Amino acid sequence: MSTSRLIQFVALCLLVLFFLPYVIKLQQVDLIIVLLAGIAMPVYDFIRNKDN
């Protein structure tokens, strides 16, 4: 795993850890869906990005 890929993975983990308490605590389903979409987009980009 290259250094830039490792940095991207750490940043992705930090982003997920940042959003996780909000996803757990929220009671409104529509806001949970928005937050999960906000997490899914960078995860998808990380998986699909094979350049680095």
Gaussian input, Z-matrix of N, CA and C with variables (Angstrom, degrees):
# hf/3-21g

backbone

0 1
 N
 C     1     B1
 C     2     B2     1     A1
 N     3     B3     2     A2     1     D1
 C     4     B4     3     A3     2     D2
 C     5     B5     4     A4     3     D3
 N     6     B6     5     A5     4     D4
 C     7     B7     6     A6     5     D5
 C     8     B8     7     A7     6     D6
 N     9     B9     8     A8     7     D7
 C    10    B10     9     A9     8     D8
 C    11    B11    10    A10     9     D9
 N    12    B12    11    A11    10    D10
 C    13    B13    12    A12    11    D11
 C    14    B14    13    A13    12    D12
 N    15    B15    14    A14    13    D13
 C    16    B16    15    A15    14    D14
 C    17    B17    16    A16    15    D15
 N    18    B18    17    A17    16    D16
 C    19    B19    18    A18    17    D17
 C    20    B20    19    A19    18    D18
 N    21    B21    20    A20    19    D19
 C    22    B22    21    A21    20    D20
 C    23    B23    22    A22    21    D21
 N    24    B24    23    A23    22    D22
 C    25    B25    24    A24    23    D23
 C    26    B26    25    A25    24    D24
 N    27    B27    26    A26    25    D25
 C    28    B28    27    A27    26    D26
 C    29    B29    28    A28    27    D27
 N    30    B30    29    A29    28    D28
 C    31    B31    30    A30    29    D29
 C    32    B32    31    A31    30    D30
 N    33    B33    32    A32    31    D31
 C    34    B34    33    A33    32    D32
 C    35    B35    34    A34    33    D33
 N    36    B36    35    A35    34    D34
 C    37    B37    36    A36    35    D35
 C    38    B38    37    A37    36    D36
 N    39    B39    38    A38    37    D37
 C    40    B40    39    A39    38    D38
 C    41    B41    40    A40    39    D39
 N    42    B42    41    A41    40    D40
 C    43    B43    42    A42    41    D41
 C    44    B44    43    A43    42    D42
 N    45    B45    44    A44    43    D43
 C    46    B46    45    A45    44    D44
 C    47    B47    46    A46    45    D45
 N    48    B48    47    A47    46    D46
 C    49    B49    48    A48    47    D47
 C    50    B50    49    A49    48    D48
 N    51    B51    50    A50    49    D49
 C    52    B52    51    A51    50    D50
 C    53    B53    52    A52    51    D51
 N    54    B54    53    A53    52    D52
 C    55    B55    54    A54    53    D53
 C    56    B56    55    A55    54    D54
 N    57    B57    56    A56    55    D55
 C    58    B58    57    A57    56    D56
 C    59    B59    58    A58    57    D57
 N    60    B60    59    A59    58    D58
 C    61    B61    60    A60    59    D59
 C    62    B62    61    A61    60    D60
 N    63    B63    62    A62    61    D61
 C    64    B64    63    A63    62    D62
 C    65    B65    64    A64    63    D63
 N    66    B66    65    A65    64    D64
 C    67    B67    66    A66    65    D65
 C    68    B68    67    A67    66    D66
 N    69    B69    68    A68    67    D67
 C    70    B70    69    A69    68    D68
 C    71    B71    70    A70    69    D69
 N    72    B72    71    A71    70    D70
 C    73    B73    72    A72    71    D71
 C    74    B74    73    A73    72    D72
 N    75    B75    74    A74    73    D73
 C    76    B76    75    A75    74    D74
 C    77    B77    76    A76    75    D75
 N    78    B78    77    A77    76    D76
 C    79    B79    78    A78    77    D77
 C    80    B80    79    A79    78    D78
 N    81    B81    80    A80    79    D79
 C    82    B82    81    A81    80    D80
 C    83    B83    82    A82    81    D81
 N    84    B84    83    A83    82    D82
 C    85    B85    84    A84    83    D83
 C    86    B86    85    A85    84    D84
 N    87    B87    86    A86    85    D85
 C    88    B88    87    A87    86    D86
 C    89    B89    88    A88    87    D87
 N    90    B90    89    A89    88    D88
 C    91    B91    90    A90    89    D89
 C    92    B92    91    A91    90    D90
 N    93    B93    92    A92    91    D91
 C    94    B94    93    A93    92    D92
 C    95    B95    94    A94    93    D93
 N    96    B96    95    A95    94    D94
 C    97    B97    96    A96    95    D95
 C    98    B98    97    A97    96    D96
 N    99    B99    98    A98    97    D97
 C   100   B100    99    A99    98    D98
 C   101   B101   100   A100    99    D99
 N   102   B102   101   A101   100   D100
 C   103   B103   102   A102   101   D101
 C   104   B104   103   A103   102   D102
 N   105   B105   104   A104   103   D103
 C   106   B106   105   A105   104   D104
 C   107   B107   106   A106   105   D105
 N   108   B108   107   A107   106   D106
 C   109   B109   108   A108   107   D107
 C   110   B110   109   A109   108   D108
 N   111   B111   110   A110   109   D109
 C   112   B112   111   A111   110   D110
 C   113   B113   112   A112   111   D111
 N   114   B114   113   A113   112   D112
 C   115   B115   114   A114   113   D113
 C   116   B116   115   A115   114   D114
 N   117   B117   116   A116   115   D115
 C   118   B118   117   A117   116   D116
 C   119   B119   118   A118   117   D117
 N   120   B120   119   A119   118   D118
 C   121   B121   120   A120   119   D119
 C   122   B122   121   A121   120   D120
 N   123   B123   122   A122   121   D121
 C   124   B124   123   A123   122   D122
 C   125   B125   124   A124   123   D123
 N   126   B126   125   A125   124   D124
 C   127   B127   126   A126   125   D125
 C   128   B128   127   A127   126   D126
 N   129   B129   128   A128   127   D127
 C   130   B130   129   A129   128   D128
 C   131   B131   130   A130   129   D129
 N   132   B132   131   A131   130   D130
 C   133   B133   132   A132   131   D131
 C   134   B134   133   A133   132   D132
 N   135   B135   134   A134   133   D133
 C   136   B136   135   A135   134   D134
 C   137   B137   136   A136   135   D135
 N   138   B138   137   A137   136   D136
 C   139   B139   138   A138   137   D137
 C   140   B140   139   A139   138   D138
 N   141   B141   140   A140   139   D139
 C   142   B142   141   A141   140   D140
 C   143   B143   142   A142   141   D141
 N   144   B144   143   A143   142   D142
 C   145   B145   144   A144   143   D143
 C   146   B146   145   A145   144   D144
 N   147   B147   146   A146   145   D145
 C   148   B148   147   A147   146   D146
 C   149   B149   148   A148   147   D147
 N   150   B150   149   A149   148   D148
 C   151   B151   150   A150   149   D149
 C   152   B152   151   A151   150   D150
 N   153   B153   152   A152   151   D151
 C   154   B154   153   A153   152   D152
 C   155   B155   154   A154   153   D153

   B1=1.4529
   B2=1.5255
   B3=1.3255
   B4=1.4549
   B5=1.5326
   B6=1.3189
   B7=1.4632
   B8=1.5276
   B9=1.3152
   B10=1.4670
   B11=1.5296
   B12=1.3239
   B13=1.4728
   B14=1.5288
   B15=1.3290
   B16=1.4579
   B17=1.5251
   B18=1.3213
   B19=1.4629
   B20=1.5287
   B21=1.3214
   B22=1.4639
   B23=1.5240
   B24=1.3265
   B25=1.4632
   B26=1.5204
   B27=1.3236
   B28=1.4713
   B29=1.5256
   B30=1.3230
   B31=1.4664
   B32=1.5231
   B33=1.3094
   B34=1.4634
   B35=1.5231
   B36=1.3183
   B37=1.4677
   B38=1.5236
   B39=1.3237
   B40=1.4635
   B41=1.5266
   B42=1.3260
   B43=1.4593
   B44=1.5221
   B45=1.3224
   B46=1.4694
   B47=1.5239
   B48=1.3266
   B49=1.4665
   B50=1.5258
   B51=1.3394
   B52=1.4592
   B53=1.5210
   B54=1.3391
   B55=1.4568
   B56=1.5236
   B57=1.3208
   B58=1.4606
   B59=1.5303
   B60=1.3469
   B61=1.4725
   B62=1.5268
   B63=1.3283
   B64=1.4655
   B65=1.5201
   B66=1.3143
   B67=1.4633
   B68=1.5185
   B69=1.3200
   B70=1.4648
   B71=1.5298
   B72=1.3257
   B73=1.4635
   B74=1.5257
   B75=1.3308
   B76=1.4608
   B77=1.5206
   B78=1.2974
   B79=1.4549
   B80=1.5308
   B81=1.3244
   B82=1.4585
   B83=1.5280
   B84=1.3038
   B85=1.4570
   B86=1.5256
   B87=1.3290
   B88=1.4560
   B89=1.5315
   B90=1.3177
   B91=1.4607
   B92=1.5278
   B93=1.3131
   B94=1.4665
   B95=1.5292
   B96=1.3199
   B97=1.4655
   B98=1.5195
   B99=1.3161
   B100=1.4652
   B101=1.5288
   B102=1.3227
   B103=1.4615
   B104=1.5300
   B105=1.3077
   B106=1.4571
   B107=1.5217
   B108=1.3190
   B109=1.4643
   B110=1.5276
   B111=1.3284
   B112=1.4574
   B113=1.5170
   B114=1.3121
   B115=1.4639
   B116=1.5303
   B117=1.3226
   B118=1.4619
   B119=1.5273
   B120=1.3205
   B121=1.4656
   B122=1.5267
   B123=1.3414
   B124=1.4661
   B125=1.5324
   B126=1.3292
   B127=1.4675
   B128=1.5279
   B129=1.3139
   B130=1.4642
   B131=1.5240
   B132=1.3208
   B133=1.4588
   B134=1.5273
   B135=1.3275
   B136=1.4530
   B137=1.5283
   B138=1.3173
   B139=1.4571
   B140=1.5315
   B141=1.3185
   B142=1.4589
   B143=1.5236
   B144=1.3204
   B145=1.4598
   B146=1.5238
   B147=1.3125
   B148=1.4644
   B149=1.5344
   B150=1.3401
   B151=1.4680
   B152=1.5205
   B153=1.3260
   B154=1.4794
   B155=1.4957
   A1=107.68
   A2=116.15
   A3=119.66
   A4=110.78
   A5=114.52
   A6=120.04
   A7=111.65
   A8=117.22
   A9=119.22
   A10=111.04
   A11=116.40
   A12=119.71
   A13=110.56
   A14=116.38
   A15=120.87
   A16=110.97
   A17=117.10
   A18=121.11
   A19=110.44
   A20=116.95
   A21=120.64
   A22=110.93
   A23=116.72
   A24=120.43
   A25=111.27
   A26=116.89
   A27=120.50
   A28=110.12
   A29=117.11
   A30=120.78
   A31=111.11
   A32=116.87
   A33=120.96
   A34=110.83
   A35=116.72
   A36=120.35
   A37=111.37
   A38=116.97
   A39=120.34
   A40=111.42
   A41=117.18
   A42=120.47
   A43=111.26
   A44=116.56
   A45=120.52
   A46=110.31
   A47=117.29
   A48=120.32
   A49=111.96
   A50=117.06
   A51=120.55
   A52=111.56
   A53=117.45
   A54=121.49
   A55=113.55
   A56=117.99
   A57=121.80
   A58=114.42
   A59=121.35
   A60=119.00
   A61=113.22
   A62=116.63
   A63=119.63
   A64=110.56
   A65=117.35
   A66=120.88
   A67=110.12
   A68=116.74
   A69=120.74
   A70=111.52
   A71=117.72
   A72=121.54
   A73=114.27
   A74=117.53
   A75=119.09
   A76=111.76
   A77=114.92
   A78=121.13
   A79=111.97
   A80=117.11
   A81=120.38
   A82=109.42
   A83=115.69
   A84=121.75
   A85=111.39
   A86=117.47
   A87=119.41
   A88=111.96
   A89=118.13
   A90=120.57
   A91=111.65
   A92=116.69
   A93=120.25
   A94=109.83
   A95=116.78
   A96=120.79
   A97=110.78
   A98=117.39
   A99=120.96
   A100=110.79
   A101=116.95
   A102=120.19
   A103=111.83
   A104=117.20
   A105=119.83
   A106=111.64
   A107=117.18
   A108=120.09
   A109=110.28
   A110=116.32
   A111=120.40
   A112=112.53
   A113=117.34
   A114=121.43
   A115=110.09
   A116=117.40
   A117=121.31
   A118=112.37
   A119=117.87
   A120=119.69
   A121=112.67
   A122=120.34
   A123=118.30
   A124=113.41
   A125=117.55
   A126=119.94
   A127=109.33
   A128=116.89
   A129=121.33
   A130=110.26
   A131=117.21
   A132=121.09
   A133=111.10
   A134=117.60
   A135=121.20
   A136=111.00
   A137=116.52
   A138=120.09
   A139=111.36
   A140=116.80
   A141=120.96
   A142=113.05
   A143=119.27
   A144=122.98
   A145=109.14
   A146=116.42
   A147=121.26
   A148=111.30
   A149=117.37
   A150=120.72
   A151=111.67
   A152=115.85
   A153=118.72
   A154=111.08
   D1=126.96
   D2=-178.82
   D3=-74.21
   D4=165.67
   D5=-176.70
   D6=-64.13
   D7=-42.60
   D8=-179.29
   D9=-66.79
   D10=-36.19
   D11=177.99
   D12=-66.87
   D13=-38.04
   D14=177.44
   D15=-65.48
   D16=-41.12
   D17=177.85
   D18=-64.23
   D19=-40.03
   D20=176.97
   D21=-63.39
   D22=-39.48
   D23=179.35
   D24=-66.07
   D25=-42.22
   D26=178.32
   D27=-64.05
   D28=-42.40
   D29=178.15
   D30=-63.05
   D31=-39.24
   D32=178.05
   D33=-65.00
   D34=-42.28
   D35=177.49
   D36=-62.98
   D37=-41.20
   D38=178.27
   D39=-65.21
   D40=-37.68
   D41=177.17
   D42=-63.89
   D43=-44.23
   D44=178.51
   D45=-63.63
   D46=-42.48
   D47=178.82
   D48=-65.94
   D49=-30.75
   D50=177.25
   D51=-68.30
   D52=-41.99
   D53=-177.29
   D54=-82.23
   D55=-20.36
   D56=-173.60
   D57=-56.91
   D58=-46.19
   D59=179.12
   D60=-62.28
   D61=-34.98
   D62=178.55
   D63=-66.96
   D64=-40.96
   D65=179.76
   D66=-65.27
   D67=-39.40
   D68=-178.33
   D69=-71.11
   D70=-41.05
   D71=-172.95
   D72=-82.37
   D73=-26.40
   D74=-176.06
   D75=-67.57
   D76=143.83
   D77=177.96
   D78=-105.01
   D79=-12.90
   D80=-177.10
   D81=-91.47
   D82=122.13
   D83=-174.93
   D84=-64.91
   D85=-38.22
   D86=-177.75
   D87=-64.88
   D88=-37.68
   D89=177.33
   D90=-71.82
   D91=-33.31
   D92=176.06
   D93=-64.05
   D94=-40.71
   D95=178.33
   D96=-63.26
   D97=-41.36
   D98=178.44
   D99=-63.84
   D100=-43.74
   D101=178.57
   D102=-65.47
   D103=-41.14
   D104=178.21
   D105=-65.76
   D106=-35.31
   D107=174.75
   D108=-65.97
   D109=-37.67
   D110=177.02
   D111=-66.28
   D112=-26.40
   D113=175.55
   D114=-84.37
   D115=-37.68
   D116=-175.47
   D117=-67.38
   D118=-34.58
   D119=-178.12
   D120=-63.37
   D121=-49.38
   D122=177.00
   D123=-67.24
   D124=-31.93
   D125=177.14
   D126=-64.46
   D127=-45.27
   D128=178.22
   D129=-61.74
   D130=-43.46
   D131=179.18
   D132=-63.30
   D133=-38.76
   D134=178.71
   D135=-65.77
   D136=-41.10
   D137=-179.11
   D138=-70.10
   D139=-41.62
   D140=-176.82
   D141=-77.65
   D142=-23.52
   D143=-176.82
   D144=-80.16
   D145=102.48
   D146=-179.97
   D147=-104.92
   D148=7.96
   D149=-176.84
   D150=-66.73
   D151=-41.66
   D152=-172.34
   D153=-97.01

